[in-house]
């Protein structure tokens, strides 16, 4: 079957509680070295779908001594082992970022890519007796098109 997610829908999903809780109070040693040992929160995530399975992602984070540290990257969206969506080859975009914050912004951008890569694993959504798998995905205009299948061995609870 085929599922189409719009860019607008993806951006709305990043504001949903289920996704937000994975972006709030992130405990990463690399990041916490810059935050005085405090967990980091990523916010105001905006996604733009680009041709050839590329995606532009912008977000913000705060440090004790610096508000609104920009997160800006482009990556290629790929399917990994038919069950995960990965943001492959993340590239930091320094355009428009003040020179005094570029270094920390790049570090946080790379760490944000790692956080995103841990988020989308279909095995987390599997119900008892139901397996979800992706065959492929592609960006098409402002849509992200997935094709895949659900294998139902038995209905949950039966």
VEXDREN-2710 file (C-alpha; in Angstrom, 1 decimal):
% VEXDREN-2710
k/r/px/py/pz
1/UNK/0.0/0.0/0.0
2/UNK/1.0/3.6/-0.3
3/UNK/0.9/6.4/2.3
4/UNK/1.4/10.1/1.5
5/UNK/2.5/12.6/4.1
6/UNK/2.3/16.3/3.3
7/UNK/5.1/18.7/4.4
8/UNK/2.4/20.5/6.4
9/UNK/1.4/17.2/8.1
10/UNK/5.0/16.4/8.9
11/UNK/5.5/19.8/10.5
12/UNK/2.3/19.4/12.5
13/UNK/3.6/16.0/13.7
14/UNK/6.7/17.6/15.1
15/UNK/4.4/19.7/17.3
16/UNK/2.5/16.6/18.6
17/UNK/3.1/15.4/22.1
18/UNK/4.3/11.9/20.9
19/UNK/7.1/13.5/19.0
20/UNK/7.8/16.4/21.4
21/UNK/8.6/14.1/24.3
22/UNK/11.5/12.7/22.2
23/UNK/12.9/16.2/21.6
24/UNK/12.6/17.6/25.2
25/UNK/15.2/17.0/27.9
26/UNK/17.5/15.0/25.6
27/UNK/20.4/13.6/27.6
28/UNK/23.4/13.4/25.3
29/UNK/26.9/13.6/26.8
30/UNK/28.1/15.6/23.8
31/UNK/25.3/18.1/24.2
32/UNK/25.4/18.3/27.9
33/UNK/29.1/19.2/27.8
34/UNK/27.9/22.5/26.3
35/UNK/24.9/23.0/28.5
36/UNK/26.5/22.8/31.9
37/UNK/25.3/19.2/32.4
38/UNK/21.6/20.1/31.7
39/UNK/19.5/18.1/29.2
40/UNK/18.8/19.9/25.9
41/UNK/15.4/20.6/24.3
42/UNK/15.0/21.0/20.5
43/UNK/12.0/23.2/19.5
44/UNK/10.4/25.0/16.6
45/UNK/11.2/22.2/14.2
46/UNK/10.4/23.1/10.6
47/UNK/10.8/20.6/7.7
48/UNK/11.0/21.4/4.0
49/UNK/10.8/18.5/1.5
50/UNK/13.2/18.8/-1.4
51/UNK/13.7/16.9/-4.6
52/UNK/15.6/13.6/-4.8
53/UNK/14.6/12.5/-1.2
54/UNK/16.3/15.5/0.3
55/UNK/15.0/17.2/3.4
56/UNK/15.8/20.6/5.0
57/UNK/15.3/20.7/8.7
58/UNK/15.5/23.8/10.9
59/UNK/15.1/24.0/14.7
60/UNK/16.2/25.9/17.7
61/UNK/17.7/25.1/21.1
62/UNK/18.8/27.1/24.1
63/UNK/21.9/27.0/26.2
64/UNK/22.3/28.6/29.7
65/UNK/24.3/31.4/28.1
66/UNK/22.8/31.6/24.7
67/UNK/19.1/31.5/23.5
68/UNK/17.9/30.4/20.1
69/UNK/20.9/28.4/18.9
70/UNK/20.0/27.5/15.3
71/UNK/19.9/23.9/14.0
72/UNK/20.0/23.8/10.2
73/UNK/20.7/20.7/8.1
74/UNK/19.9/19.0/4.8
75/UNK/19.8/15.2/4.7
76/UNK/18.7/12.4/2.5
77/UNK/15.8/10.4/3.7
78/UNK/16.3/6.7/3.3
79/UNK/14.7/3.4/4.4
80/UNK/16.9/1.2/6.5
81/UNK/16.2/-2.5/6.8
82/UNK/12.6/-1.9/5.7
83/UNK/11.7/-0.7/9.2
84/UNK/13.6/2.5/9.9
85/UNK/13.6/6.0/8.4
86/UNK/17.1/7.5/8.5
87/UNK/18.3/11.0/7.8
88/UNK/21.5/10.1/5.9
89/UNK/24.5/12.3/5.2
90/UNK/23.3/15.2/7.3
91/UNK/25.0/18.4/6.2
92/UNK/25.1/21.5/8.4
93/UNK/23.9/24.7/6.6
94/UNK/25.8/27.7/8.0
95/UNK/24.0/30.3/5.7
96/UNK/22.6/33.1/7.8
97/UNK/24.0/31.8/11.1
98/UNK/26.1/34.3/13.0
99/UNK/29.8/33.4/13.0
100/UNK/30.1/33.5/16.8
101/UNK/27.5/30.7/17.1
102/UNK/28.4/28.6/14.0
103/UNK/30.7/26.1/15.8
104/UNK/28.2/25.2/18.5
105/UNK/25.3/25.3/16.0
106/UNK/27.1/22.7/13.8
107/UNK/27.7/20.4/16.8
108/UNK/24.1/20.6/17.9
109/UNK/22.9/20.1/14.3
110/UNK/24.9/16.9/14.0
111/UNK/23.5/15.7/17.4
112/UNK/20.0/16.6/16.3
113/UNK/20.4/14.3/13.3
114/UNK/21.4/11.5/15.7
115/UNK/18.2/12.2/17.8
116/UNK/16.0/12.1/14.6
117/UNK/17.6/8.8/13.5
118/UNK/16.5/7.2/16.7
119/UNK/12.9/8.3/16.4
120/UNK/11.4/6.6/13.4
121/UNK/11.6/2.8/13.9
122/UNK/8.4/1.0/12.8
123/UNK/9.1/-1.8/15.3
124/UNK/8.1/0.7/18.0
125/UNK/4.6/0.9/16.4
126/UNK/4.1/-2.9/15.9
127/UNK/1.1/-4.2/17.6
128/UNK/0.8/-7.8/18.8
129/UNK/0.5/-9.9/15.6
130/UNK/1.0/-7.0/13.2
131/UNK/4.3/-6.1/11.5
132/UNK/4.8/-2.9/9.5
133/UNK/7.5/-2.7/6.8
134/UNK/8.6/0.0/4.2
135/UNK/9.7/-0.9/0.7
136/UNK/10.6/2.6/-0.4
137/UNK/10.0/6.3/0.0
138/UNK/10.4/9.3/-2.2
139/UNK/9.8/13.1/-2.0
140/UNK/7.3/14.3/-4.6
141/UNK/6.8/18.1/-4.4
142/UNK/5.6/18.9/-0.9
143/UNK/4.7/15.2/-0.3
144/UNK/6.6/12.3/1.2
145/UNK/5.4/9.1/-0.4
146/UNK/5.9/5.7/1.4
147/UNK/5.1/2.3/0.0
148/UNK/5.1/-0.7/2.2
149/UNK/2.9/-3.3/3.8
150/UNK/1.4/-4.6/7.0
151/UNK/1.6/-8.3/7.8
152/UNK/-1.2/-9.4/10.1
153/UNK/-0.6/-12.8/11.8
154/UNK/-3.6/-12.3/14.1
155/UNK/-5.5/-9.3/15.3
156/UNK/-4.3/-7.8/18.5
157/UNK/-6.1/-9.1/21.5
158/UNK/-7.4/-12.3/19.7
END
